[in-house]
Amino acid sequence: MNETTITKTNRPTARRATRTATRGGFTLIEVLIAIAIVVALGAVVGVALLGVRDQADVDNSKIQLQNIEQGIMMFELDYRRVPNEDEGLEVLWNKEVLDPDADADKWKKYLTEALPNDPWGNEWGYRGEDPEYGEKYDLWSNGPDGEEDTEDDIVAWNENEGDEFGSDFGSDMPAPDGP
């Protein structure tokens, strides 16, 4: 009687252990399907995030151009001129490059720190005194491709029109007529 009881109680346990041991993990196909789903979702999210980052870099460069323009305008108020080609934008934070004929006592720090490159690591473009199109100065970023005169350039041609900073970039609206 003891032997029969022991045998009966052990048999169902042995069957359950066999079933559990055979179905213990995932098949290769299940793992591959899960990996494919994760990769597909990652690709969709990655593409969306890259688009947002690109637009953020463009917006950031527009803000930096506005800050530079404000510095140029403050310099112009003090000196009745914009920085010339030799001074460049560096004169906005470095008194050492100020034209020797200019009154050094008027100088102040127009930008609080040295100007970083644009969001793509390129130097800002600046032409003062005798800009190409007759404005007071030309100020631009070559954009993501780093090449001048391409569609992705971000420009601030100052003509005393356009937005409140006197530039035309970032505005699709025509400049207002008169006061």
Contacts in CASP RR format, 6 or more apart in sequence:
PFRMAT RR
TARGET T0000
AUTHOR 0000-0000-0000
METHOD contacts of the structure
MODEL  1
MNETTITKTNRPTARRATRTATRGGFTLIEVLIAIAIVVALGAVVGVALL
GVRDQADVDNSKIQLQNIEQGIMMFELDYRRVPNEDEGLEVLWNKEVLDP
DADADKWKKYLTEALPNDPWGNEWGYRGEDPEYGEKYDLWSNGPDGEEDT
EDDIVAWNENEGDEFGSDFGSDMPAPDGP
26 34 0 8 1.000
54 144 0 8 1.000
57 119 0 8 1.000
57 120 0 8 1.000
57 144 0 8 1.000
58 119 0 8 1.000
58 143 0 8 1.000
58 154 0 8 1.000
60 119 0 8 1.000
61 118 0 8 1.000
61 119 0 8 1.000
61 141 0 8 1.000
61 143 0 8 1.000
61 154 0 8 1.000
62 154 0 8 1.000
62 169 0 8 1.000
62 170 0 8 1.000
64 116 0 8 1.000
64 118 0 8 1.000
64 119 0 8 1.000
64 124 0 8 1.000
64 141 0 8 1.000
65 124 0 8 1.000
65 139 0 8 1.000
65 140 0 8 1.000
65 141 0 8 1.000
65 154 0 8 1.000
65 156 0 8 1.000
65 167 0 8 1.000
65 169 0 8 1.000
66 156 0 8 1.000
66 165 0 8 1.000
66 167 0 8 1.000
67 111 0 8 1.000
68 89 0 8 1.000
68 92 0 8 1.000
68 111 0 8 1.000
68 115 0 8 1.000
68 124 0 8 1.000
68 139 0 8 1.000
68 156 0 8 1.000
69 139 0 8 1.000
69 156 0 8 1.000
69 158 0 8 1.000
69 165 0 8 1.000
69 166 0 8 1.000
69 167 0 8 1.000
70 165 0 8 1.000
71 92 0 8 1.000
71 110 0 8 1.000
71 111 0 8 1.000
72 82 0 8 1.000
72 83 0 8 1.000
72 89 0 8 1.000
72 92 0 8 1.000
72 110 0 8 1.000
72 137 0 8 1.000
72 139 0 8 1.000
72 158 0 8 1.000
73 165 0 8 1.000
74 108 0 8 1.000
74 110 0 8 1.000
75 82 0 8 1.000
75 83 0 8 1.000
75 91 0 8 1.000
75 92 0 8 1.000
75 110 0 8 1.000
76 82 0 8 1.000
76 136 0 8 1.000
78 106 0 8 1.000
78 107 0 8 1.000
78 108 0 8 1.000
79 102 0 8 1.000
79 103 0 8 1.000
79 106 0 8 1.000
81 129 0 8 1.000
82 128 0 8 1.000
82 129 0 8 1.000
82 136 0 8 1.000
82 137 0 8 1.000
83 89 0 8 1.000
83 91 0 8 1.000
83 92 0 8 1.000
83 126 0 8 1.000
83 128 0 8 1.000
83 137 0 8 1.000
84 99 0 8 1.000
84 128 0 8 1.000
84 129 0 8 1.000
85 127 0 8 1.000
85 128 0 8 1.000
85 129 0 8 1.000
85 130 0 8 1.000
86 97 0 8 1.000
86 99 0 8 1.000
87 97 0 8 1.000
87 98 0 8 1.000
87 99 0 8 1.000
88 97 0 8 1.000
88 126 0 8 1.000
88 128 0 8 1.000
89 115 0 8 1.000
89 124 0 8 1.000
89 126 0 8 1.000
90 97 0 8 1.000
90 114 0 8 1.000
90 115 0 8 1.000
91 97 0 8 1.000
91 98 0 8 1.000
91 110 0 8 1.000
92 109 0 8 1.000
92 110 0 8 1.000
92 111 0 8 1.000
92 115 0 8 1.000
93 109 0 8 1.000
93 110 0 8 1.000
93 111 0 8 1.000
93 112 0 8 1.000
93 113 0 8 1.000
93 114 0 8 1.000
93 115 0 8 1.000
94 114 0 8 1.000
95 104 0 8 1.000
95 107 0 8 1.000
98 104 0 8 1.000
98 107 0 8 1.000
115 124 0 8 1.000
117 123 0 8 1.000
117 124 0 8 1.000
118 124 0 8 1.000
118 141 0 8 1.000
118 142 0 8 1.000
118 143 0 8 1.000
118 154 0 8 1.000
119 141 0 8 1.000
120 141 0 8 1.000
120 142 0 8 1.000
120 143 0 8 1.000
120 144 0 8 1.000
120 146 0 8 1.000
122 141 0 8 1.000
122 142 0 8 1.000
122 143 0 8 1.000
122 146 0 8 1.000
124 139 0 8 1.000
124 140 0 8 1.000
124 141 0 8 1.000
125 138 0 8 1.000
125 139 0 8 1.000
125 140 0 8 1.000
125 141 0 8 1.000
125 142 0 8 1.000
126 137 0 8 1.000
126 138 0 8 1.000
126 139 0 8 1.000
126 140 0 8 1.000
127 137 0 8 1.000
127 138 0 8 1.000
128 136 0 8 1.000
128 137 0 8 1.000
128 138 0 8 1.000
129 137 0 8 1.000
131 137 0 8 1.000
131 138 0 8 1.000
131 157 0 8 1.000
132 138 0 8 1.000
133 157 0 8 1.000
135 157 0 8 1.000
135 158 0 8 1.000
135 159 0 8 1.000
136 158 0 8 1.000
136 160 0 8 1.000
137 158 0 8 1.000
138 155 0 8 1.000
138 156 0 8 1.000
138 157 0 8 1.000
138 158 0 8 1.000
139 155 0 8 1.000
139 156 0 8 1.000
139 157 0 8 1.000
139 158 0 8 1.000
139 167 0 8 1.000
140 148 0 8 1.000
140 153 0 8 1.000
140 154 0 8 1.000
140 155 0 8 1.000
140 156 0 8 1.000
140 157 0 8 1.000
141 153 0 8 1.000
141 154 0 8 1.000
141 155 0 8 1.000
142 148 0 8 1.000
142 150 0 8 1.000
142 153 0 8 1.000
143 150 0 8 1.000
143 152 0 8 1.000
143 153 0 8 1.000
143 154 0 8 1.000
144 152 0 8 1.000
145 152 0 8 1.000
154 169 0 8 1.000
155 167 0 8 1.000
155 168 0 8 1.000
155 169 0 8 1.000
156 165 0 8 1.000
156 166 0 8 1.000
156 167 0 8 1.000
156 168 0 8 1.000
156 169 0 8 1.000
157 167 0 8 1.000
157 168 0 8 1.000
158 166 0 8 1.000
158 167 0 8 1.000
159 166 0 8 1.000
159 168 0 8 1.000
160 166 0 8 1.000
161 168 0 8 1.000
161 175 0 8 1.000
162 168 0 8 1.000
162 171 0 8 1.000
162 173 0 8 1.000
162 175 0 8 1.000
163 169 0 8 1.000
163 170 0 8 1.000
163 171 0 8 1.000
168 175 0 8 1.000
END
